[in-house]
């Protein structure tokens, strides 16, 4: 299999493995996806928010939860929830780093990964390859950080009230706590323009209250980014996208397979319909066909 120009080996004995034989079709499908998806890299260790999996496979978060946990329990993958870092446990055994050039490429990939205890497992797998040119790669990961906490106990002697000094009261400094949800943070990282995060989050919450799901928003975001990039449009502010353009992007996913589009030519396979190769149309049950280009040319909200 080829992934981003790299060949990924999935050996035929995968299907004869005692654990795999007893897996459900859904579990096998998820396992193969995590090995071969576009997010994977030469190390088999990559950042993978669960919402990305849902978006790529068209699954809900509820559908993903059980098979994903099963792969962790079976020792097929390891996952760092905090950093959203995923490690395919035996990836390097079947797809080893075979020469110095690949080793240099692996070093660049490693530099972009967040610091996580999973990297210690990755280090162990690299060392098991027992190749001299990978020594620097293993050293780059280093040893786990040990934090020593010193607790000092202070004993106060009671002082008579008439002799007790009046000490100024210290003002409590409020702790800085992020008010943004993990799902919104994932959206914020995926969206190409990061402007006015507070107002964007307000628009996000508004959409959720209206009944739009997180999976729908993420899928619509991917659709919008791809379309705007292909047409050379400037990206809208995230608040404008959520308040105005999201509904248009969701409409794109409502075109039904084999639906007739009178007066327009193009593919009739359930995908957006192109007429002349330059304009994109879509249909919605309660309104006529409209041009997405016109919608995306509207100015940003003030």
C-alpha positions as CSV (number, residue, x, y, z in Angstrom):
1,X,0.0,0.0,0.0
2,X,1.2,3.5,-0.8
3,X,0.8,6.3,1.7
4,X,2.0,9.9,0.8
5,X,4.5,8.3,-1.5
6,X,5.6,5.6,0.9
7,X,4.9,1.9,0.6
8,X,3.4,0.4,3.8
9,X,3.7,-3.3,4.3
10,X,0.7,-5.2,5.6
11,X,1.7,-8.8,5.5
12,X,-0.7,-11.5,4.5
13,X,-0.3,-13.3,7.8
14,X,-2.2,-10.3,9.4
15,X,-5.3,-12.2,8.5
16,X,-4.1,-15.4,10.1
17,X,-3.2,-13.9,13.4
18,X,-5.1,-15.5,16.2
19,X,-6.4,-12.2,17.6
20,X,-7.4,-10.8,14.2
21,X,-9.4,-13.9,13.2
22,X,-11.7,-13.3,16.2
23,X,-12.1,-9.5,15.5
24,X,-15.3,-8.1,14.0
25,X,-15.2,-6.7,10.5
26,X,-15.5,-3.2,12.0
27,X,-12.4,-3.8,14.2
28,X,-10.3,-5.1,11.3
29,X,-11.4,-2.1,9.2
30,X,-10.3,0.3,11.9
31,X,-7.0,-1.4,12.4
32,X,-6.1,-1.3,8.7
33,X,-7.2,2.4,8.6
34,X,-4.8,3.3,11.4
35,X,-1.9,1.6,9.7
36,X,-2.5,3.0,6.2
37,X,-4.2,6.4,6.7
38,X,-2.7,9.6,5.4
39,X,-1.9,10.8,8.9
40,X,0.5,8.0,9.6
41,X,4.3,8.5,9.1
42,X,7.6,6.6,8.9
43,X,7.6,5.9,12.7
44,X,4.0,4.6,13.0
45,X,3.6,7.3,15.7
46,X,1.5,10.3,14.9
47,X,-1.0,12.9,16.2
48,X,-4.5,11.6,15.6
49,X,-7.5,13.3,17.2
50,X,-10.4,10.9,17.4
51,X,-12.6,13.4,15.6
52,X,-10.3,13.0,12.6
53,X,-11.0,9.3,12.5
54,X,-14.7,10.0,12.7
55,X,-14.5,12.5,9.9
56,X,-12.4,10.2,7.6
57,X,-14.5,7.1,8.2
58,X,-17.9,8.8,8.5
59,X,-18.4,7.3,12.0
60,X,-20.0,8.9,15.0
61,X,-18.0,9.2,18.2
62,X,-20.2,6.6,19.8
63,X,-19.5,4.1,17.0
64,X,-15.7,4.7,17.3
65,X,-15.4,4.4,21.1
66,X,-15.8,0.6,21.5
67,X,-13.5,-0.7,18.6
68,X,-10.9,2.0,19.4
69,X,-10.7,0.9,23.1
70,X,-10.6,-2.8,21.9
71,X,-7.5,-2.1,19.8
72,X,-5.9,-0.6,22.9
73,X,-6.9,-3.5,25.1
74,X,-5.5,-6.0,22.5
75,X,-2.1,-4.2,22.5
76,X,-2.5,-3.2,18.8
77,X,-2.2,0.5,19.5
78,X,-1.3,2.8,22.4
79,X,-2.9,6.3,22.8
80,X,-2.1,9.4,24.7
81,X,-5.4,11.2,25.4
82,X,-3.7,14.4,26.5
83,X,-1.5,14.9,23.4
84,X,-3.8,12.9,21.0
85,X,-0.7,10.8,20.1
86,X,-1.2,7.4,18.6
87,X,1.4,4.6,18.3
88,X,0.9,1.5,16.2
89,X,2.7,-1.0,18.4
90,X,4.4,-3.4,15.9
91,X,4.6,-0.9,13.0
92,X,8.4,-0.7,12.8
93,X,8.6,-4.5,13.0
94,X,6.9,-4.8,9.6
95,X,8.0,-1.4,8.2
96,X,11.6,-1.0,9.5
97,X,13.7,2.1,8.9
98,X,16.3,0.5,6.5
99,X,18.9,3.2,5.6
100,X,20.5,6.4,6.7
101,X,18.2,8.6,4.5
102,X,15.1,7.1,6.0
103,X,16.8,7.7,9.4
104,X,17.2,11.4,8.7
105,X,13.5,11.6,7.5
106,X,12.5,9.9,10.8
107,X,14.4,12.5,12.8
108,X,12.5,15.3,11.2
109,X,9.2,13.6,11.9
110,X,10.2,13.0,15.5
111,X,11.0,16.7,16.0
112,X,7.3,17.6,15.2
113,X,5.8,15.1,17.7
114,X,4.6,16.4,21.1
115,X,6.5,15.2,24.2
116,X,4.8,12.1,25.6
117,X,5.5,9.0,27.5
118,X,4.6,7.0,24.4
119,X,7.9,8.1,22.9
120,X,9.6,5.8,25.4
121,X,7.8,2.9,23.8
122,X,8.8,4.2,20.4
123,X,12.4,4.4,21.6
124,X,12.3,0.8,22.7
125,X,11.0,-0.3,19.3
126,X,13.7,1.7,17.5
127,X,16.5,0.1,19.6
128,X,15.1,-3.4,18.8
129,X,15.9,-2.7,15.2
130,X,19.6,-2.8,16.3
131,X,20.9,-0.6,13.4
132,X,23.8,1.8,14.1
133,X,22.4,4.7,12.0
134,X,19.4,4.8,14.3
135,X,21.4,5.4,17.5
136,X,21.1,9.2,17.2
137,X,17.3,8.8,16.6
138,X,16.9,6.9,19.9
139,X,19.1,9.4,21.7
140,X,16.9,12.2,20.3
141,X,14.0,10.9,22.3
142,X,16.1,10.8,25.5
143,X,15.0,9.5,28.9
144,X,11.7,10.2,30.7
145,X,11.6,13.4,32.7
146,X,11.6,12.8,36.5
147,X,10.0,15.6,38.5
148,X,10.9,15.9,42.2
149,X,8.5,17.7,44.4
150,X,9.6,19.0,47.8
151,X,7.0,19.7,50.4
152,X,7.9,22.2,53.2
153,X,5.8,22.0,56.4
154,X,5.6,25.2,58.4
155,X,4.5,25.1,62.0
156,X,3.0,28.3,63.4
157,X,3.1,29.1,67.1
158,X,0.0,30.8,68.4
159,X,0.6,34.4,69.4
160,X,-1.6,36.2,71.9
161,X,-4.2,38.4,70.3
162,X,-2.8,41.6,71.8
163,X,0.7,41.0,70.4
164,X,-0.1,39.4,67.0
165,X,1.2,41.5,64.1
166,X,-1.3,42.7,61.5
167,X,-0.1,41.2,58.2
168,X,-1.5,42.5,54.9
169,X,-3.9,40.0,53.3
170,X,-2.6,38.6,50.0
171,X,-4.9,38.9,47.1
172,X,-5.8,35.6,45.5
173,X,-4.6,35.2,42.0
174,X,-7.3,33.5,39.9
175,X,-6.0,30.4,38.1
176,X,-6.0,30.5,34.4
177,X,-8.3,27.8,33.2
178,X,-9.1,27.3,29.5
179,X,-12.8,27.7,28.8
180,X,-12.6,26.1,25.4
181,X,-13.7,22.5,24.9
182,X,-11.3,19.9,23.4
183,X,-13.6,19.5,20.4
184,X,-13.4,23.2,19.7
185,X,-9.6,23.2,20.1
186,X,-9.4,20.5,17.5
187,X,-11.5,22.6,15.1
188,X,-9.3,25.6,15.9
189,X,-6.1,23.7,15.0
190,X,-7.7,22.4,11.7
191,X,-9.1,25.7,10.6
192,X,-6.4,27.6,8.5
193,X,-7.2,31.1,9.9
194,X,-7.0,31.7,13.7
195,X,-8.7,35.1,14.4
196,X,-10.9,36.2,17.3
197,X,-11.0,32.8,19.1
198,X,-13.5,34.0,21.7
199,X,-16.2,35.0,19.2
200,X,-15.5,31.9,17.1
201,X,-16.2,29.8,20.2
202,X,-19.5,31.7,20.9
203,X,-20.5,30.8,17.3
204,X,-19.4,27.2,17.9
205,X,-21.6,26.9,21.0
206,X,-24.5,28.5,19.2
207,X,-24.3,25.9,16.4
208,X,-24.2,23.0,18.9
209,X,-27.3,24.4,20.6
210,X,-29.1,24.4,17.2
211,X,-28.5,20.7,16.9
212,X,-25.5,20.6,14.6
213,X,-23.1,17.8,15.7
214,X,-19.3,18.1,16.2
215,X,-18.8,15.5,13.5
216,X,-20.9,17.5,11.0
217,X,-18.9,20.7,11.8
218,X,-15.6,18.9,11.3
219,X,-16.7,17.4,8.0
220,X,-18.0,20.7,6.8
221,X,-14.8,22.4,7.8
222,X,-12.7,19.9,5.8
223,X,-15.0,20.4,2.8
224,X,-14.7,24.2,3.0
225,X,-10.9,24.3,3.4
226,X,-10.5,22.0,0.4
227,X,-12.9,24.0,-1.7
228,X,-11.5,27.4,-0.8
229,X,-8.0,26.2,-1.4
230,X,-8.8,24.7,-4.8
231,X,-10.5,28.0,-5.9
232,X,-7.9,30.3,-4.6
233,X,-10.3,32.1,-2.2
234,X,-9.1,33.8,1.0
235,X,-10.2,31.9,4.0
236,X,-13.1,33.5,6.0
237,X,-12.8,34.3,9.6
238,X,-13.7,31.2,11.7
239,X,-16.6,33.1,13.3
240,X,-18.0,34.0,9.8
241,X,-17.6,30.4,8.7
242,X,-19.5,29.1,11.7
243,X,-22.2,31.7,11.6
244,X,-22.8,32.0,7.9
245,X,-20.9,29.5,5.7
246,X,-21.4,26.3,7.8
247,X,-25.0,25.9,6.6
248,X,-23.9,26.2,3.0
249,X,-21.2,23.5,3.5
250,X,-23.7,21.2,5.2
251,X,-26.0,21.7,2.2
252,X,-23.3,20.1,0.0
253,X,-23.6,16.9,1.9
254,X,-27.4,16.8,1.3
255,X,-27.2,16.2,-2.4
256,X,-28.8,12.7,-2.8
257,X,-27.3,10.0,-5.1
258,X,-28.9,9.7,-8.6
259,X,-30.9,12.9,-7.9
260,X,-31.8,14.8,-11.1
261,X,-30.5,18.3,-11.5
262,X,-32.6,19.9,-14.3
263,X,-30.9,22.5,-16.4
264,X,-27.4,21.5,-15.4
265,X,-24.9,19.0,-16.7
266,X,-22.3,17.1,-14.8
267,X,-21.9,14.0,-12.7
268,X,-24.9,12.4,-11.1
269,X,-23.3,10.3,-8.5
270,X,-24.3,12.0,-5.3
271,X,-21.4,14.5,-5.3
272,X,-21.6,18.2,-5.9
273,X,-22.5,18.9,-9.6
274,X,-20.2,20.8,-11.9
275,X,-21.7,22.4,-15.0
276,X,-18.8,24.0,-16.9
277,X,-15.9,23.1,-14.8
278,X,-15.8,26.5,-13.1
279,X,-19.0,26.7,-11.0
280,X,-20.2,24.4,-8.3
281,X,-23.9,23.8,-7.7
282,X,-25.7,21.9,-5.1
283,X,-29.4,21.1,-4.3
284,X,-31.4,21.4,-1.1
285,X,-35.1,20.1,-0.8
286,X,-36.5,23.5,0.2
287,X,-34.7,25.9,-2.1
288,X,-33.5,26.1,-5.7
289,X,-29.9,25.5,-6.8
290,X,-27.5,28.2,-5.9
291,X,-23.8,29.0,-6.6
292,X,-21.4,28.3,-3.7
293,X,-19.1,30.9,-5.2
294,X,-21.5,33.7,-4.5
295,X,-21.9,32.5,-0.9
296,X,-18.1,32.5,-0.4
297,X,-17.6,35.9,-1.9
298,X,-19.7,37.6,0.9
299,X,-17.6,39.8,3.2
300,X,-16.6,38.7,6.6
301,X,-18.9,39.7,9.5
302,X,-17.8,43.0,11.1
